[in-house]
Each structure stands twice: as C-alpha cells, then as structure tokens.
C-alpha cells in the first residue's frame, strides 16, 4: 500500500483520504450518520438532477457556495433533516468535491475526513495500513 500526497491519481491498493473539514465531507458524513443509505457524486449539475429524478433521490449540493434551484439542500450539514435523509439515496455535487473524489482514482479504499470524524478516519487509515503490511 502506498500513501501519497502528490496530486497524482490513486492506484489500486492505495488508500485515499479526501479531507474537506468544513463542507462537503462534513455534509456527507452527517447525512450517513442520519441514515442515508447510498450516495452518488456527480460533477455535472444537469446529470445530478437527471439522476435524482430517475432514482427518487435527494439532491444536495452547491456551486460557488450557493444552493442551486431545485436542490433539496445546499452544502451545509446544518440544513439536513434526519426524517428526510434517513433511508434515502443522495445525489451530491459541489464545486470541488467531485474532482477530489475523481483523484481517488482506483484506490482500494476511499475515506472521507473532516473534523467530525477525525479520530475515526485516523483509526481506519491506520488499521488499513497495518492490515496491508
């Protein structure tokens, strides 16, 4: 297993940790803690809307820190409502997060890191590193 912070795309066997301490990762971590079952990430707003329509999903996201028309929620975990999020599929898009996720490439493991799960993501990354040695 290799650990990299060199802006190259991750390869199979790598562990990728996407860190966004204030918005995207915290929003997704919060949604999963509220019981969301699945999340698809889209770079394109139109694709996100299309996917949400075909999957009966909740649209969450932003462009340049602004909630988009027709989206259920913007990119703030404070907006999320458990009764709507629980057992849902989420379609998520934001200005930067889809590109960070794309850089995870073929990584065997992709972890989301934020202040709300700092200890958990560190423990999981360490566990994966020990297991691969």
C-alpha positions in Angstrom: 0.0 0.0 0.0 1.3 3.4 -0.9 0.4 6.7 0.7 0.6 9.7 -1.5 0.0 13.4 -1.3 1.4 14.3 -4.7 -1.7 15.2 -6.7 -1.4 12.0 -8.7 -4.4 9.8 -9.1 -4.5 6.9 -6.6 -3.9 3.4 -7.9 -5.4 0.1 -6.8 -4.1 -0.8 -3.4 -3.8 2.8 -2.3 -5.8 4.4 0.5 -7.2 7.8 -0.5 -8.4 10.2 2.2 -10.4 13.2 1.0 -10.3 15.9 3.5 -12.7 18.8 3.5 -13.2 19.9 7.1 -16.0 22.5 6.7 -18.4 21.5 4.0 -18.6 18.5 1.6 -17.1 15.8 3.7 -18.9 17.0 6.8 -22.2 17.2 4.9 -21.8 13.6 3.6 -20.7 12.2 6.9 -23.7 13.9 8.6 -26.1 12.5 6.0 -24.7 9.0 6.6 -24.9 9.4 10.3 -28.6 10.4 9.8 -29.2 7.1 8.0 -28.6 7.8 4.3 -28.1 4.5 2.5 -26.3 5.5 -0.7 -24.6 8.5 -2.3 -23.8 9.1 -5.9 -21.5 12.0 -6.7 -21.8 14.0 -9.9 -19.5 16.6 -11.4 -22.3 18.0 -13.6 -25.4 19.7 -12.2 -27.6 18.6 -15.0 -26.5 15.0 -14.5 -27.2 15.3 -10.8 -30.7 16.5 -11.5 -31.3 13.7 -14.0 -30.0 11.0 -11.6 -32.2 12.3 -8.8 -35.2 12.1 -11.0 -34.6 8.6 -12.1 -33.6 7.3 -8.7 -36.1 9.2 -6.5 -33.1 10.6 -4.6 -32.4 13.7 -2.6 -30.3 16.4 -4.3 -27.6 18.0 -2.2 -25.0 20.5 -3.4 -23.8 23.9 -4.4 -21.9 25.8 -7.0 -19.6 28.5 -5.6 -21.1 28.1 -2.2 -24.7 28.8 -3.4 -27.5 26.3 -3.2 -28.9 25.6 -6.6 -32.5 25.9 -7.7 -34.5 22.7 -7.3 -32.0 21.1 -4.9 -33.3 19.8 -1.6 -30.3 21.0 0.4 -27.2 23.2 -0.1 -23.8 22.2 1.1 -24.3 22.8 4.8 -24.7 19.9 7.3 -26.8 22.3 9.4 -29.6 22.2 6.8 -30.1 18.4 6.7 -33.2 16.9 8.3 -33.0 13.3 9.5 -36.6 12.4 8.7 -35.9 13.2 5.1 -32.4 11.8 4.9 -33.0 8.5 6.7 -33.0 5.5 4.3 -32.5 7.8 1.3 -30.3 7.9 -1.7 -28.4 11.1 -2.1 -27.1 12.7 -5.3 -24.3 15.1 -4.3 -22.5 17.7 -6.3 -20.3 20.6 -5.4 -17.7 22.9 -6.9 -14.7 20.9 -5.7 -15.6 17.6 -4.1 -16.3 15.6 -7.2 -12.9 16.5 -8.5 -11.2 15.4 -5.3 -13.2 12.1 -5.4 -12.0 11.6 -9.0 -8.4 11.9 -7.9 -9.0 8.9 -5.6 -9.0 7.0 -8.9 -8.7 3.3 -8.4 -7.9 3.4 -4.7 -8.9 0.3 -2.9 -10.3 2.4 0.0 -11.6 6.0 -0.1 -12.1 7.6 3.3 -13.8 11.0 3.9 -12.0 13.1 6.5 -13.4 16.0 8.5 -13.3 17.4 12.0 -16.5 15.5 12.9 -14.8 12.1 12.2 -11.1 12.9 12.7 -10.4 10.1 15.2 -12.5 7.5 13.2 -10.8 8.3 9.9 -7.3 8.2 11.5 -8.1 4.8 13.2 -9.4 3.3 10.0 -6.5 4.5 7.9 -4.1 3.1 10.5 -6.0 -0.2 10.5 -5.8 -0.5 6.7 -2.1 0.3 6.7 -1.4 -2.4 9.4 -3.5 -4.9 7.6 -1.7 -4.4 4.3 1.8 -4.8 5.7 
